[in-house]
Amino acid sequence: MADNENDLIPAPPAPPVPPLTRADRFLDLIALLSLLTVVTGVFMAAGPEVFAAVTGVSGGLFATWRGRRGSE
């Protein structure tokens, strides 16, 4: 049960997110392909031992970049 009546007030709905334009999608593609190129280069230079770390960091960077751009 709620401690006070303010706990029962629903949160306001989130504002709608505008759809991505073709230019935004193309920029996302270029960014993702660039990160994949860098990951491939690092993998070839460092070997399979760092594969998981490099792909994880690259995926995180892309998700962060994509998430920040979507919130503008």
VENSUL-V988846 format. One record per residue. N is the residue number from 1. RES is the residue in one letter. OMEGA is omega in radians with two decimals (999 if undefined). Layout:
n res omega
N RES OMEGA
N RES OMEGA
This chain:
n res omega
1 M -3.10
2 A 3.11
3 D 3.08
4 N -3.04
5 E 3.11
6 N 3.11
7 D -3.09
8 L -3.13
9 I -3.13
10 P 3.11
11 A 3.10
12 P -3.14
13 P 3.13
14 A 3.10
15 P -3.13
16 P 3.13
17 V 3.13
18 P 3.13
19 P 3.14
20 L 3.07
21 T 3.12
22 R 3.13
23 A 3.10
24 D 3.14
25 R 3.12
26 F 3.10
27 L 3.07
28 D 3.13
29 L 3.13
30 I 3.13
31 A -3.13
32 L 3.11
33 L 3.09
34 S 3.11
35 L 3.10
36 L 3.10
37 T 3.11
38 V 3.13
39 V 3.12
40 T 3.11
41 G 3.12
42 V 3.13
43 F -3.14
44 M -3.13
45 A -3.01
46 A 3.14
47 G -3.04
48 P -3.10
49 E -3.06
50 V -3.05
51 F -3.09
52 A -3.12
53 A -3.10
54 V 3.14
55 T 3.10
56 G 3.12
57 V 3.14
58 S 3.08
59 G 3.09
60 G 3.10
61 L 3.12
62 F 3.13
63 A 3.11
64 T 3.12
65 W -3.12
66 R -3.14
67 G 3.13
68 R -3.14
69 R -3.13
70 G -3.09
71 S -3.13
72 E 999
